[in-house]
Amino acid sequence: MSILKVDRKGRLALPKRIRESLNIGDKVLVINAGDHLKVIPLPSDPFKVLHEAFNVRKPFRELRKRAEALVEREVKS
């Protein structure tokens, strides 16, 4: 856990150890979750991630089931 100072422009700097432990590169997604923020690292090469996501040989039903499970876990956390 870290306490960070917000500067006059509303910016904060993530400590290096946190950036490295979460493999944070140049961009993150920040989500307003009501009483807190969620910071989600974004991939440096989104096309590579998308290519890998669609390069599967599984039936659509199985992919949809996995996607629904991921959404349920995200909503609960």
VEXDREN-2710 file (C-alpha; in Angstrom, 1 decimal):
% VEXDREN-2710
k/r/px/py/pz
1/MET/0.0/0.0/0.0
2/SER/1.2/3.5/-0.8
3/ILE/-0.1/7.0/0.0
4/LEU/0.5/9.2/-3.0
5/LYS/0.4/13.0/-3.2
6/VAL/-1.7/14.6/-5.9
7/ASP/-0.1/17.7/-7.4
8/ARG/-1.9/21.0/-8.2
9/LYS/-2.8/19.7/-11.7
10/GLY/-4.4/16.6/-10.2
11/ARG/-1.6/14.3/-11.2
12/LEU/0.0/11.5/-9.2
13/ALA/3.0/9.4/-9.8
14/LEU/2.9/5.6/-9.2
15/PRO/6.0/4.3/-7.5
16/LYS/8.4/2.3/-9.6
17/ARG/7.9/-0.9/-7.6
18/ILE/4.1/-0.7/-8.2
19/ARG/4.6/0.0/-11.9
20/GLU/7.0/-2.9/-12.3
21/SER/4.9/-5.4/-10.2
22/LEU/1.9/-4.7/-12.4
23/ASN/3.8/-4.4/-15.6
24/ILE/2.4/-0.9/-16.3
25/GLY/3.7/0.6/-19.5
26/ASP/2.7/3.9/-21.1
27/LYS/-1.0/3.8/-20.7
28/VAL/-3.6/2.8/-18.1
29/LEU/-7.4/2.8/-18.0
30/VAL/-8.8/4.7/-15.0
31/ILE/-12.4/3.8/-14.0
32/ASN/-14.5/5.7/-11.5
33/ALA/-15.8/3.0/-9.3
34/GLY/-17.9/5.2/-7.0
35/ASP/-15.8/5.6/-3.8
36/HIS/-12.5/4.5/-5.4
37/LEU/-10.7/4.4/-8.7
38/LYS/-9.7/1.3/-10.7
39/VAL/-6.4/1.6/-12.6
40/ILE/-6.0/-1.1/-15.3
41/PRO/-2.8/-1.4/-17.2
42/LEU/-3.3/-1.3/-21.0
43/PRO/-1.1/-3.4/-23.3
44/SER/1.6/-1.6/-25.3
45/ASP/0.5/-3.4/-28.4
46/PRO/-3.3/-3.9/-28.4
47/PHE/-3.3/-5.4/-31.9
48/LYS/-1.1/-8.3/-30.7
49/VAL/-3.5/-8.9/-27.8
50/LEU/-6.5/-8.8/-30.1
51/HIS/-4.8/-11.2/-32.6
52/GLU/-4.1/-13.7/-29.8
53/ALA/-7.7/-13.3/-28.5
54/PHE/-9.2/-14.2/-31.9
55/ASN/-6.6/-16.8/-32.8
56/VAL/-8.5/-19.7/-31.1
57/ARG/-10.2/-22.8/-32.2
58/LYS/-12.9/-23.0/-29.7
59/PRO/-16.7/-23.0/-30.3
60/PHE/-18.5/-19.6/-29.9
61/ARG/-20.6/-21.0/-27.0
62/GLU/-17.4/-21.8/-25.0
63/LEU/-15.9/-18.4/-25.7
64/ARG/-19.1/-16.6/-24.7
65/LYS/-19.3/-18.7/-21.5
66/ARG/-15.7/-17.7/-20.6
67/ALA/-16.4/-14.0/-21.4
68/GLU/-19.5/-14.0/-19.1
69/ALA/-17.5/-15.6/-16.3
70/LEU/-14.8/-12.9/-16.6
71/VAL/-17.5/-10.2/-16.5
72/GLU/-19.1/-11.7/-13.4
73/ARG/-15.7/-11.8/-11.6
74/GLU/-15.0/-8.2/-12.6
75/VAL/-18.4/-7.1/-11.3
76/LYS/-17.9/-8.9/-7.9
77/SER/-14.4/-7.4/-7.3
END
